[in-house]
Amino acid sequence: MGRARASIVLEGTRISDAERLWYDRVRWPAFVDGMKQVIAVEGDYPEAGAKVVWESFPGGRGRVTERVVAYEARAGQEIETVDAKAAGTQRVTFAADGDGVRMTLELDYRLLEPGPFSPITDLLFIRRAQGDALRRTLARFARELRDEAQPPL
């Protein structure tokens, strides 16, 4: 099993503002790396038990299913995620950090069809790609949050 992690400090942001944007499924394609569109939502998202199905751009993860395992307001969420090649658990956490919010994404994953060289491939390529995707998501999220806070001209 591999693990990827990324974190960012959102200066001048309240946890409630970061959380509101993060859980806004309509806005996800603007910042979730590789996401083309949300296909379906079942249940009371972001609460435990809710399920989201989304689709990536061609050449990406394909159809992704996420099920909320745990949710705590102002703290974070844990989801089980599965696509054609991998399954895992993703956590998002929010914590006060000075006058801002430290937001962390962490993904524990396993390949669904591992081969004899999977541990080496994971170490050299997959883990890095997963971490890069988490960092891109957080960077886009920060821009989206900043743009949302800017008053219109």
C-alpha positions in Angstrom: 0.0 0.0 0.0 1.2 3.5 -0.8 0.7 6.8 0.8 0.7 10.3 -0.6 0.3 13.5 1.4 0.1 17.3 0.6 -0.6 20.3 2.8 -1.1 24.0 2.4 -1.7 27.0 4.6 -4.6 29.2 3.5 -3.6 32.6 4.9 -6.5 34.9 6.1 -9.0 32.1 5.7 -11.5 30.7 8.2 -12.1 26.9 8.5 -15.8 27.5 7.7 -14.9 29.2 4.4 -12.4 26.5 3.3 -14.9 23.8 4.3 -17.8 25.4 2.4 -15.8 25.4 -0.9 -14.3 22.0 -0.4 -17.7 20.3 0.1 -19.3 22.2 -2.8 -19.6 19.4 -5.4 -20.6 21.8 -8.2 -17.2 23.6 -7.8 -15.0 20.4 -7.7 -14.1 20.4 -11.4 -12.5 23.8 -10.9 -9.9 22.4 -8.5 -9.9 18.6 -8.1 -7.0 17.4 -10.3 -8.2 15.4 -13.3 -12.0 15.8 -12.6 -14.2 16.4 -15.6 -17.6 16.2 -14.0 -19.7 14.8 -11.1 -22.0 12.1 -12.4 -24.1 11.3 -9.3 -24.5 12.1 -5.6 -26.4 9.8 -3.2 -27.1 10.7 0.4 -26.5 13.7 2.5 -23.1 14.8 1.4 -20.6 15.5 3.2 -22.1 13.2 5.9 -21.0 9.6 6.4 -22.7 7.2 4.1 -23.0 9.6 1.2 -21.6 8.5 -2.2 -20.3 10.5 -5.1 -19.5 9.2 -8.6 -17.4 11.4 -10.9 -15.6 11.1 -14.2 -12.1 12.1 -15.1 -10.8 13.6 -18.4 -9.8 11.0 -21.0 -6.5 9.3 -20.0 -7.2 9.9 -16.4 -8.7 7.7 -13.6 -11.9 7.1 -15.5 -15.0 6.7 -13.4 -14.3 7.2 -9.7 -16.6 6.2 -6.8 -16.2 7.9 -3.4 -18.1 6.9 -0.2 -17.9 9.0 2.9 -16.7 7.0 5.8 -16.5 9.7 8.4 -17.2 13.5 8.6 -16.7 16.0 11.4 -17.6 19.6 10.8 -14.6 22.0 11.1 -12.2 19.1 11.3 -12.4 17.0 8.1 -13.6 14.0 6.2 -12.5 10.5 5.3 -13.7 8.8 2.1 -13.1 5.4 0.5 -12.3 5.9 -3.2 -12.1 3.4 -6.0 -11.4 3.6 -9.7 -10.4 1.0 -12.3 -6.8 0.7 -11.1 -6.7 1.6 -7.4 -8.7 1.7 -4.2 -7.9 3.6 -1.1 -8.8 6.0 1.7 -8.5 9.8 1.3 -8.6 12.2 4.2 -9.0 15.9 4.2 -8.3 17.8 7.4 -8.7 21.5 8.4 -6.9 23.0 11.3 -6.3 26.6 12.5 -2.8 27.9 11.7 -2.1 31.4 12.8 -4.6 33.7 11.0 -5.3 30.9 8.4 -6.1 27.3 7.9 -3.8 24.4 7.4 -5.5 22.0 4.9 -4.1 18.6 4.4 -4.9 15.8 1.9 -3.7 12.3 2.5 -4.3 9.3 0.4 -3.6 5.7 1.3 -4.0 3.5 -1.8 -3.5 0.0 -3.1 -3.3 -1.1 -6.7 -6.1 -3.5 -7.7 -4.0 -5.6 -10.0 -0.5 -5.6 -8.5 2.3 -7.2 -10.4 5.8 -8.4 -9.4 7.3 -5.0 -9.8 4.5 -3.0 -8.2 6.5 -2.1 -5.1 9.2 -0.6 -7.2 6.8 1.1 -9.7 4.9 2.5 -6.7 8.0 3.9 -5.1 9.5 5.4 -8.2 6.4 6.6 -10.1 2.9 6.1 -8.6 3.5 7.6 -5.2 5.1 10.7 -6.7 2.2 11.1 -9.2 -0.4 10.8 -6.5 1.4 13.4 -4.3 1.7 15.7 -7.3 -2.1 15.4 -8.0 -2.8 16.2 -4.3 -0.5 19.3 -4.5 -2.2 20.5 -7.7 -5.6 20.0 -6.1 -4.6 22.1 -3.1 -3.0 24.8 -5.2 -6.1 25.1 -7.5 -8.3 25.1 -4.4 -6.3 28.0 -2.8 -6.7 30.0 -6.1 -10.4 29.3 -6.2 -10.8 30.3 -2.6 -8.8 33.5 -3.1 -10.7 34.4 -6.3 -14.0 33.8 -4.4 -12.9 36.2 -1.7 -12.0 39.0 -4.2 -14.8 41.6 -4.6 -16.1 42.0 -8.2 -14.7 45.0 -10.1 
